[in-house]
Amino acid sequence: MKASLRYAIILALLLLLSGCVVSTMSERQGTKAYLEKDYATASMKYEEAVAEGNAKAMYHLAVMYAEGQGVEQDYAKAAGLLERSSALGQDDATLMLGLFNLYGDGVPRDVDKGAALIGTAAENGNDTAMYYLGNLYAAGLGVEKDLDTGLSWMRRAKEAGFPVKDALLTREGLAALYE
């Protein structure tokens, strides 16, 4: 391989990696600003990271649009960001997009799609999604009602660290919630 071609490939790789570093730095700066309730800076930094394809920034900015924090509340814009982030494998975005579909926030209401998205996030280890999926099975919302499967997801959520109330960790307790 010619030396000039090698240098061009190395330069292209460095530029690609530096974009990832800048994207991550902007996302972290956005999160710092968000935690300090500096929503204007947070949204600006998240927008920078989103432009670079940062899935976490897409999720965080979607939350800001859903809550109207530093930006005008816009569920449709939030849903679009969640779809992009979810497609990149961000499980919190997949869970939130599932909830948007369950309730019809920013997207047409589709409980089956919502349950499927929540199920994907749960299968990927998201403890909050496990909890929601347990509830969906117990209620028969978007999935066939199945208390045993619901209970299994509740237990998995608890084992993964989600604070599930002990009353929901028995078949009787979970059934009482949905009867």
C-alpha positions as MATLAB code, in Angstrom:
seq = 'MKASLRYAIILALLLLLSGCVVSTMSERQGTKAYLEKDYATASMKYEEAVAEGNAKAMYHLAVMYAEGQGVEQDYAKAAGLLERSSALGQDDATLMLGLFNLYGDGVPRDVDKGAALIGTAAENGNDTAMYYLGNLYAAGLGVEKDLDTGLSWMRRAKEAGFPVKDALLTREGLAALYE';
ca = [
       0.000    0.000    0.000;
       1.342    3.414   -0.913;
       2.409    5.578    1.995;
       0.064    8.386    0.968;
      -2.925    6.013    0.962;
      -1.951    4.724    4.404;
      -1.746    8.273    5.747;
      -5.105    9.114    4.217;
      -6.697    6.076    5.893;
      -5.091    6.922    9.235;
      -6.247   10.547    8.942;
      -9.797    9.437    8.108;
      -9.851    7.130   11.148;
      -8.543    9.894   13.412;
     -11.186   12.302   12.145;
     -13.877    9.688   12.734;
     -12.639    9.010   16.272;
     -12.297   12.710   17.085;
     -15.946   13.186   16.072;
     -16.933   10.489   18.575;
     -14.867   12.176   21.294;
     -16.393   15.588   20.561;
     -19.874   14.051   20.514;
     -19.309   12.362   23.883;
     -17.837   15.532   25.367;
     -20.818   17.610   24.210;
     -23.239   15.024   25.596;
     -21.468   15.078   28.977;
     -21.417   18.877   29.026;
     -25.134   18.817   28.249;
     -25.775   16.428   31.122;
     -23.746   18.586   33.514;
     -25.724   21.666   32.476;
     -29.003   19.738   32.744;
     -28.216   18.618   36.289;
     -27.441   22.258   37.132;
     -30.846   23.178   35.626;
     -29.130   25.247   32.924;
     -31.522   23.968   30.295;
     -30.490   26.428   27.570;
     -26.893   25.192   27.673;
     -28.007   21.593   28.039;
     -30.193   21.707   24.943;
     -27.446   23.434   22.949;
     -24.836   20.829   23.952;
     -27.237   17.963   23.325;
     -28.050   19.392   19.882;
     -24.312   19.449   19.085;
     -23.969   15.817   20.114;
     -27.158   14.810   18.262;
     -25.719   16.320   15.077;
     -22.808   13.895   15.514;
     -25.177   10.921   15.957;
     -24.862   10.522   19.746;
     -27.692    8.205   20.887;
     -27.510    9.244   24.565;
     -27.808   12.913   23.618;
     -30.822   12.088   21.435;
     -32.469   10.431   24.435;
     -31.655   13.291   26.821;
     -32.872   15.920   24.360;
     -36.062   13.902   23.838;
     -36.672   14.024   27.595;
     -36.241   17.810   27.497;
     -38.791   18.102   24.669;
     -41.213   15.791   26.470;
     -40.925   17.834   29.673;
     -40.631   21.271   28.045;
     -37.337   21.953   29.811;
     -35.423   24.741   28.067;
     -37.320   24.025   24.865;
     -40.968   24.250   23.923;
     -42.737   21.018   24.853;
     -43.092   18.932   21.710;
     -43.986   15.245   22.007;
     -43.670   14.649   18.264;
     -40.106   16.001   18.239;
     -39.336   13.944   21.350;
     -40.723   10.819   19.663;
     -38.576   11.413   16.580;
     -35.454   11.699   18.720;
     -36.434    8.588   20.653;
     -36.868    6.616   17.437;
     -33.395    7.619   16.240;
     -31.822    6.870   19.615;
     -33.631    3.547   19.938;
     -32.478    2.527   16.454;
     -28.921    3.089   17.700;
     -29.504    0.699   20.614;
     -30.199    3.129   23.461;
     -32.493    1.082   25.734;
     -33.804    4.014   27.802;
     -34.977    5.557   24.534;
     -36.586    2.262   23.496;
     -38.457    2.113   26.807;
     -39.610    5.732   26.584;
     -40.674    5.276   22.951;
     -42.669    2.245   24.082;
     -44.423    4.389   26.689;
     -45.098    7.074   24.075;
     -46.770    4.400   21.937;
     -48.791    3.058   24.875;
     -50.213    6.502   25.641;
     -50.168    8.092   22.187;
     -47.703   10.843   23.113;
     -46.258   12.315   19.915;
     -47.196    9.196   17.942;
     -50.477    7.454   17.161;
     -51.478    5.248   20.106;
     -50.383    1.656   19.460;
     -50.351   -0.511   22.597;
     -49.008   -3.558   20.758;
     -46.024   -1.619   19.409;
     -45.527    0.003   22.817;
     -45.471   -3.368   24.565;
     -43.073   -4.764   21.955;
     -40.665   -1.847   22.430;
     -40.811   -2.165   26.210;
     -40.218   -5.898   25.794;
     -37.115   -5.211   23.706;
     -35.687   -2.890   26.362;
     -36.517   -5.448   29.065;
     -34.837   -8.260   27.148;
     -31.769   -6.034   26.837;
     -31.567   -5.775   30.641;
     -33.289   -2.460   31.361;
     -34.688   -2.932   34.878;
     -37.348   -0.231   34.508;
     -38.562   -1.843   31.287;
     -38.717   -5.201   33.119;
     -41.015   -3.621   35.700;
     -43.274   -2.069   33.071;
     -43.380   -5.313   31.096;
     -44.426   -7.192   34.234;
     -47.292   -4.747   34.635;
     -48.280   -5.088   30.980;
     -48.520   -8.876   31.302;
     -50.474   -8.594   34.545;
     -52.908   -6.155   32.944;
     -53.010   -7.806   29.516;
     -52.126   -4.518   27.825;
     -50.441   -4.992   24.448;
     -49.700   -8.616   25.353;
     -51.839  -11.572   26.333;
     -52.707  -11.392   30.029;
     -50.424  -13.786   31.895;
     -49.865  -13.306   35.624;
     -47.064  -15.852   35.786;
     -45.095  -14.079   33.072;
     -45.857  -10.739   34.705;
     -44.614  -12.055   38.033;
     -41.464  -13.388   36.382;
     -40.696   -9.954   34.928;
     -41.379   -8.289   38.277;
     -38.917  -10.625   39.963;
     -36.323  -10.028   37.254;
     -36.777   -6.280   37.684;
     -36.236   -6.592   41.441;
     -33.125   -8.747   40.925;
     -31.795   -6.181   38.451;
     -32.180   -3.413   41.042;
     -35.585   -1.873   40.358;
     -37.410   -1.090   43.645;
     -40.417   -3.388   43.169;
     -42.774   -3.453   46.139;
     -42.816   -6.838   47.864;
     -46.589   -7.070   47.422;
     -46.070   -7.257   43.647;
     -43.703  -10.192   43.944;
     -46.469  -12.678   44.647;
     -49.102  -13.927   42.230;
     -51.878  -12.822   44.585;
     -50.408   -9.352   45.074;
     -49.939   -8.758   41.368;
     -53.394  -10.145   40.565;
     -54.999   -7.844   43.152;
     -53.549   -4.829   41.382;
     -55.214   -5.711   38.094;
     -58.541   -7.270   39.101;
];
